[in-house]
């Protein structure tokens, strides 16, 4: 059996010009990613429109998501998680600018 130990809070560059995404594990029909934001948000007019379900857990920092359908804002703090259905258009409105916002995302 292959084992690889690492820490979700390690290997985050001191400067992040763009959101950082690392694929941690994958198999057919599923992938797990670590996403790190530091004041990053979706570009004006941009909406994620994914063909898969996304379950995301906020581990550190804070964020606000916006869902297009009902213009709902969802505030996220450490420990909060949300399941986003396929084709549920959403965007990142805000992430903590002065610390890392660390997400664990499972796509299936």
Secondary structure, DSSP 8 states (H G I E B T S, - for coil): -------TTSS--S--SS-EEEEEEEETTEEEEEEEESS----TT--B--SS-EEEEEEESEEEEEETTTTEEEEEETT-EEEE-TT--EEEEEE-SSS-EEEEEEE-
